[in-house]
Amino acid sequence: MFIVGVLAAVAGIALFHTALGRTITANATARIPFGSRPPVSPHGSVPMRALGAGLIVLGAVFVGTAGWQWTAMVVVAGPLTALAIIGLHNRRVRRGAEAQG
């Protein structure tokens, strides 16, 4: 089950980050809120994120049978990295707006 968990987690992280990349590209000049929908949501990005999140959770459950540290690594590699990417995007957008205004 460990291998299945790793495969599910990797596939989920890939889907989640692909959807996030599409969202960032569509909102190149707008901030992306952490707790709500972005101004522009590309077609298919919401289901892709949902499927990715589900696979991440499934993978974390399966790899968690081998030890808690594997679950922590899945969480760090997936959702926490996405939050950091959104923060960096919002910082870049804010700096661009300050330079123009």
Secondary structure, DSSP 8 states (H G I E B T S, - for coil): -HHHHHHHHHHHHHHHHHHHHHHHHHTTTS---SSS--SS--TTHHHHHHHHHHHHHHHHHHHHTT-HHHHHHHHIIIIIHHHHHHHHHHHHHHHHHHHH-
